[in-house]
Amino acid sequence: MNIQVKEENNGKILAVEGRIDTTTAPEFEAKLLEELATTDKLRIDLEQVVYVSSAGLRAFLNGQKFSDKNGVEMSIFHVDDTIMEVFEMTGFIDILTVE
């Protein structure tokens, strides 16, 4: 997994590449929470993500909880059909903001 942070005019983009699974989810969650703590708006680009496991879903959930508690706008974009199906089947589509 590779994670890049890009500055935007009104926030940051967290661009993720690879798999968010049991092995990589702790690193993803740590970086997600770190970036959420330093901005008012974070957009997560999943264009290069090929798989999200339950551990990855937990990382997204913890990020969303942090966002809600601290007033940070978090959204996800460039979600492919397979990952969107995982979000829909697990009910995460109702928890997360997907552009």
Z-matrix of the N, CA and C atoms (Angstrom, degrees):
N
C 1 1.447
C 2 1.522 1 108.36
N 3 1.319 2 114.89 1 141.85
C 4 1.455 3 121.57 2 176.95
C 5 1.527 4 107.88 3 -127.94
N 6 1.326 5 116.68 4 137.95
C 7 1.463 6 121.65 5 -179.95
C 8 1.521 7 108.72 6 -127.68
N 9 1.326 8 115.49 7 128.23
C 10 1.469 9 121.55 8 176.40
C 11 1.524 10 108.30 9 -121.69
N 12 1.319 11 116.39 10 142.13
C 13 1.466 12 121.63 11 176.34
C 14 1.518 13 107.98 12 -112.08
N 15 1.332 14 115.32 13 129.83
C 16 1.459 15 121.56 14 178.90
C 17 1.519 16 108.78 15 -122.51
N 18 1.318 17 116.55 16 138.20
C 19 1.460 18 121.16 17 177.10
C 20 1.522 19 109.07 18 -81.19
N 21 1.314 20 116.35 19 140.80
C 22 1.463 21 123.61 20 172.58
C 23 1.517 22 107.36 21 -118.53
N 24 1.317 23 116.49 22 168.89
C 25 1.469 24 119.94 23 178.73
C 26 1.521 25 112.08 24 -56.41
N 27 1.316 26 116.70 25 -40.89
C 28 1.461 27 120.12 26 -174.77
C 29 1.533 28 113.01 27 -120.34
N 30 1.319 29 117.60 28 26.63
C 31 1.463 30 119.79 29 179.50
C 32 1.513 31 111.57 30 162.40
N 33 1.330 32 115.10 31 -150.54
C 34 1.462 33 121.43 32 -177.73
C 35 1.519 34 110.62 33 -133.77
N 36 1.330 35 114.99 34 157.64
C 37 1.464 36 122.47 35 171.59
C 38 1.523 37 107.40 36 -117.38
N 39 1.313 38 116.07 37 130.16
C 40 1.453 39 123.04 38 174.60
C 41 1.526 40 106.45 39 -105.06
N 42 1.331 41 116.68 40 104.33
C 43 1.463 42 121.55 41 -178.39
C 44 1.525 43 108.83 42 -95.49
N 45 1.324 44 115.68 43 121.50
C 46 1.460 45 121.78 44 -175.55
C 47 1.528 46 108.96 45 -112.41
N 48 1.328 47 115.84 46 141.71
C 49 1.458 48 121.28 47 179.73
C 50 1.527 49 109.20 48 -132.93
N 51 1.332 50 116.42 49 133.72
C 52 1.462 51 120.64 50 176.88
C 53 1.512 52 112.52 51 109.70
N 54 1.329 53 115.22 52 -141.90
C 55 1.466 54 122.83 53 -177.11
C 56 1.529 55 109.69 54 -111.75
N 57 1.328 56 116.15 55 139.16
C 58 1.462 57 121.15 56 171.18
C 59 1.527 58 104.92 57 -108.64
N 60 1.331 59 114.99 58 94.36
C 61 1.463 60 120.98 59 -174.24
C 62 1.521 61 109.92 60 -131.30
N 63 1.315 62 116.42 61 -167.48
C 64 1.469 63 121.36 62 -177.07
C 65 1.522 64 112.21 63 -55.23
N 66 1.308 65 116.42 64 -37.45
C 67 1.461 66 120.88 65 -177.78
C 68 1.524 67 112.25 66 -75.39
N 69 1.336 68 117.26 67 -40.73
C 70 1.467 69 121.18 68 -172.93
C 71 1.526 70 114.47 69 -98.26
N 72 1.323 71 118.15 70 -16.73
C 73 1.470 72 121.40 71 -176.09
C 74 1.529 73 113.42 72 -57.70
N 75 1.349 74 119.82 73 -40.62
C 76 1.472 75 118.09 74 178.64
C 77 1.536 76 112.88 75 -60.94
N 78 1.320 77 117.00 76 -40.41
C 79 1.464 78 120.83 77 177.43
C 80 1.532 79 110.73 78 -65.83
N 81 1.341 80 116.16 79 -43.31
C 82 1.460 81 120.77 80 178.26
C 83 1.527 82 110.63 81 -61.36
N 84 1.324 83 116.91 82 -47.09
C 85 1.463 84 120.21 83 -178.55
C 86 1.519 85 111.55 84 -63.25
N 87 1.320 86 117.52 85 -42.15
C 88 1.462 87 120.98 86 179.32
C 89 1.529 88 110.76 87 -60.53
N 90 1.329 89 116.41 88 -44.87
C 91 1.465 90 120.49 89 -180.00
C 92 1.521 91 110.51 90 -68.56
N 93 1.323 92 117.27 91 -40.59
C 94 1.459 93 121.79 92 177.75
C 95 1.522 94 111.10 93 -58.26
N 96 1.317 95 117.02 94 -50.04
C 97 1.464 96 121.01 95 -178.98
C 98 1.525 97 111.42 96 -66.60
N 99 1.319 98 116.93 97 -37.23
C 100 1.475 99 121.32 98 177.40
C 101 1.532 100 110.33 99 -60.76
N 102 1.324 101 116.37 100 -45.84
C 103 1.467 102 120.14 101 -178.47
C 104 1.527 103 111.41 102 -72.27
N 105 1.324 104 118.06 103 -37.05
C 106 1.467 105 120.62 104 176.82
C 107 1.525 106 111.44 105 -61.64
N 108 1.324 107 116.53 106 -30.88
C 109 1.468 108 120.87 107 -178.63
C 110 1.527 109 112.46 108 -75.92
N 111 1.339 110 117.23 109 -10.46
C 112 1.468 111 119.36 110 -174.73
C 113 1.529 112 113.53 111 -120.27
N 114 1.346 113 117.17 112 17.40
C 115 1.462 114 119.77 113 -179.27
C 116 1.522 115 110.02 114 -152.12
N 117 1.329 116 115.35 115 165.71
C 118 1.463 117 120.83 116 174.53
C 119 1.522 118 111.84 117 -96.82
N 120 1.359 119 115.43 118 -16.31
C 121 1.467 120 120.12 119 -178.12
C 122 1.519 121 109.23 120 -146.35
N 123 1.338 122 115.63 121 125.92
C 124 1.459 123 121.21 122 178.45
C 125 1.521 124 108.72 123 -129.65
N 126 1.329 125 115.48 124 123.89
C 127 1.463 126 122.07 125 175.05
C 128 1.522 127 107.37 126 -107.72
N 129 1.333 128 116.61 127 131.88
C 130 1.465 129 121.95 128 -177.51
C 131 1.527 130 108.32 129 -106.68
N 132 1.325 131 115.54 130 117.65
C 133 1.461 132 122.80 131 -178.03
C 134 1.526 133 108.89 132 -93.24
N 135 1.339 134 115.88 133 113.52
C 136 1.463 135 121.28 134 -178.63
C 137 1.533 136 112.80 135 -104.28
N 138 1.324 137 117.63 136 17.90
C 139 1.467 138 120.93 137 -176.14
C 140 1.534 139 112.21 138 -56.04
N 141 1.336 140 117.40 139 -35.67
C 142 1.465 141 121.11 140 -176.73
C 143 1.536 142 112.78 141 -101.26
N 144 1.337 143 116.89 142 12.65
C 145 1.470 144 120.82 143 178.53
C 146 1.527 145 108.65 144 -91.56
N 147 1.328 146 116.18 145 129.38
C 148 1.463 147 120.74 146 -176.29
C 149 1.525 148 113.34 147 -105.40
N 150 1.343 149 117.54 148 -12.15
C 151 1.465 150 119.87 149 -175.36
C 152 1.524 151 109.51 150 -161.57
N 153 1.330 152 115.89 151 139.34
C 154 1.465 153 122.23 152 173.28
C 155 1.525 154 107.40 153 -130.91
N 156 1.343 155 116.78 154 120.17
C 157 1.470 156 121.85 155 179.18
C 158 1.531 157 109.64 156 -91.65
N 159 1.318 158 115.83 157 -178.23
C 160 1.468 159 120.21 158 176.69
C 161 1.525 160 111.01 159 -62.38
N 162 1.325 161 117.39 160 -33.16
C 163 1.472 162 120.20 161 176.43
C 164 1.528 163 110.03 162 -65.82
N 165 1.316 164 116.77 163 -36.81
C 166 1.456 165 120.89 164 175.84
C 167 1.515 166 111.79 165 -66.58
N 168 1.336 167 116.38 166 -41.07
C 169 1.464 168 120.27 167 176.88
C 170 1.521 169 110.87 168 -60.77
N 171 1.312 170 116.67 169 -39.98
C 172 1.469 171 121.37 170 178.11
C 173 1.531 172 110.22 171 -61.75
N 174 1.320 173 117.14 172 -38.99
C 175 1.468 174 120.76 173 178.20
C 176 1.527 175 110.41 174 -63.94
N 177 1.338 176 116.77 175 -43.29
C 178 1.465 177 119.71 176 176.70
C 179 1.528 178 111.01 177 -62.29
N 180 1.329 179 116.54 178 -41.83
C 181 1.461 180 120.81 179 179.55
C 182 1.526 181 110.85 180 -61.96
N 183 1.324 182 117.41 181 -44.73
C 184 1.468 183 120.54 182 178.67
C 185 1.529 184 111.19 183 -64.57
N 186 1.317 185 116.77 184 -36.06
C 187 1.458 186 120.28 185 175.33
C 188 1.514 187 111.60 186 -64.77
N 189 1.325 188 116.85 187 -42.94
C 190 1.461 189 120.45 188 179.28
C 191 1.525 190 111.52 189 -65.53
N 192 1.320 191 116.55 190 -39.57
C 193 1.478 192 119.96 191 177.02
C 194 1.519 193 110.42 192 -61.90
N 195 1.334 194 117.18 193 -43.86
C 196 1.463 195 121.13 194 177.73
C 197 1.523 196 110.01 195 -61.16
N 198 1.327 197 116.66 196 -43.89
C 199 1.465 198 121.78 197 -179.97
C 200 1.520 199 111.19 198 -60.27
N 201 1.316 200 116.22 199 -48.68
C 202 1.458 201 120.79 200 -179.40
C 203 1.523 202 111.20 201 -60.90
N 204 1.306 203 116.74 202 -42.85
C 205 1.466 204 121.65 203 -177.56
C 206 1.528 205 112.02 204 -68.40
N 207 1.336 206 117.00 205 -32.97
C 208 1.455 207 121.01 206 -172.88
C 209 1.531 208 114.42 207 -109.60
N 210 1.311 209 116.95 208 7.24
C 211 1.455 210 120.58 209 176.17
C 212 1.519 211 115.02 210 69.12
N 213 1.316 212 116.40 211 30.91
C 214 1.461 213 121.49 212 178.48
C 215 1.532 214 108.33 213 -98.76
N 216 1.316 215 116.31 214 134.83
C 217 1.464 216 121.09 215 177.54
C 218 1.530 217 109.01 216 -84.32
N 219 1.328 218 117.18 217 117.71
C 220 1.454 219 122.29 218 179.58
C 221 1.521 220 108.89 219 -120.33
N 222 1.326 221 116.28 220 130.28
C 223 1.459 222 120.06 221 177.05
C 224 1.528 223 109.67 222 -140.77
N 225 1.321 224 115.00 223 162.05
C 226 1.460 225 122.26 224 -177.38
C 227 1.523 226 107.56 225 -124.79
N 228 1.330 227 116.35 226 138.16
C 229 1.457 228 119.33 227 178.70
C 230 1.524 229 110.87 228 -140.93
N 231 1.352 230 114.75 229 169.87
C 232 1.467 231 122.36 230 -175.30
C 233 1.538 232 110.86 231 57.38
N 234 1.309 233 116.21 232 47.68
C 235 1.464 234 121.44 233 179.57
C 236 1.529 235 108.36 234 -89.88
N 237 1.332 236 117.38 235 122.99
C 238 1.462 237 119.26 236 179.98
C 239 1.533 238 110.09 237 -75.98
N 240 1.324 239 115.49 238 167.43
C 241 1.468 240 121.18 239 -173.71
C 242 1.518 241 113.48 240 -60.33
N 243 1.324 242 117.32 241 -37.43
C 244 1.466 243 120.79 242 -178.43
C 245 1.524 244 111.01 243 -66.22
N 246 1.314 245 116.49 244 -46.00
C 247 1.466 246 120.12 245 179.54
C 248 1.526 247 110.56 246 -70.00
N 249 1.333 248 117.32 247 -36.57
C 250 1.471 249 120.40 248 176.35
C 251 1.522 250 109.94 249 -60.67
N 252 1.321 251 116.94 250 -38.96
C 253 1.461 252 120.98 251 178.13
C 254 1.535 253 110.54 252 -62.88
N 255 1.336 254 117.10 253 -39.60
C 256 1.470 255 120.97 254 176.98
C 257 1.534 256 109.46 255 -62.86
N 258 1.343 257 117.30 256 -45.01
C 259 1.471 258 120.97 257 178.18
C 260 1.532 259 110.69 258 -60.30
N 261 1.321 260 116.69 259 -41.36
C 262 1.469 261 120.55 260 -178.84
C 263 1.525 262 111.61 261 -69.58
N 264 1.335 263 117.06 262 -45.37
C 265 1.474 264 120.86 263 -177.54
C 266 1.519 265 112.40 264 -65.49
N 267 1.318 266 117.14 265 -30.98
C 268 1.461 267 120.54 266 -177.32
C 269 1.529 268 113.11 267 -93.83
N 270 1.332 269 116.83 268 -4.02
C 271 1.460 270 120.30 269 -178.66
C 272 1.513 271 114.00 270 83.57
N 273 1.329 272 117.57 271 2.15
C 274 1.454 273 120.81 272 -179.57
C 275 1.514 274 112.27 273 -68.60
N 276 1.322 275 117.29 274 -20.26
C 277 1.456 276 121.08 275 178.32
C 278 1.538 277 110.29 276 -62.29
N 279 1.341 278 116.62 277 -25.88
C 280 1.453 279 121.65 278 178.04
C 281 1.527 280 113.17 279 -85.83
N 282 1.319 281 116.77 280 -15.29
C 283 1.468 282 122.54 281 -178.26
C 284 1.516 283 111.25 282 -96.98
N 285 1.334 284 116.11 283 -41.31
C 286 1.457 285 122.28 284 -174.73
C 287 1.526 286 110.53 285 -94.78
N 288 1.325 287 116.21 286 155.24
C 289 1.461 288 121.83 287 173.11
C 290 1.517 289 107.47 288 -95.60
N 291 1.323 290 116.27 289 111.79
C 292 1.470 291 121.57 290 -179.57
C 293 1.520 292 108.52 291 -111.59
N 294 1.332 293 115.55 292 122.41
C 295 1.469 294 120.79 293 -179.56
C 296 1.512 295 110.11 294 -85.77
